[in-house]
Amino acid sequence: MWLSTFRSRRRTALIGLLLLCLAKGTWLSVKFLRWYQERKRQRSLCDPTFGKAGIVYSPERIAESWEDFLDALGFLRSSPIRQHVRQLFSREDLEEQLQGLFDALSGGQPALDKGSFLNFSSKIRGQVHVLLDMKTKIALLPPTVEDSQWIQQSFDAVFPPEAPLDRNAFPGVAKLVLLRRVVRTLIEYVGIEELKGGMAAPLVVDIAVELQTGQPFHLGTVAPSSAPSRSGERLDLIA
């Protein structure tokens, strides 16, 4: 009799222990899921300047972030300008230039900190003009206040020690930063809808990063005309 009672109590205790473990495991799973979601939210980057367009970049898509940027602004993937950017960004020599830029910015460190990245953003220089028409030349806009504030306040959360902005990740981020600067400049002077509709004439884009130690990055390219719009004419009017 006592043996039967002992076995029954032991069975009950084991079942209780099992349920406790399951409950604890569920609690830990929920806690981990919440932590993961919060960490993912912190590392997601809502575009500080184009936030009203609902542009959010994912750290898992760093190399494709420039595509996400153009998608959110409504640029067709089949547009000639976009195809030109895709071809330009796939060039091996551009990748090498960007890695050389990283080396100049990092000062030998394995990853960039927010100070180095702020230096990169603030030292971008360049101009855009209609091909063979220098009177249409306009300078690239400087970084926005929102961009600079984001670097100061959110850089460390998006690029923590376990996922730093290192030499491999930098080219993808740099392409986004450089493209944003050119597009923002053209939107300022031409308008987003006319820009998406296409340029009437080829555009020369000349962009560089000028550091105290020199000019480790310089790129010149000619973006093709893409539609019979008035964008080229409007660029002429602001010269």
Disulfide bonds with the S-S distance in Angstrom:
none
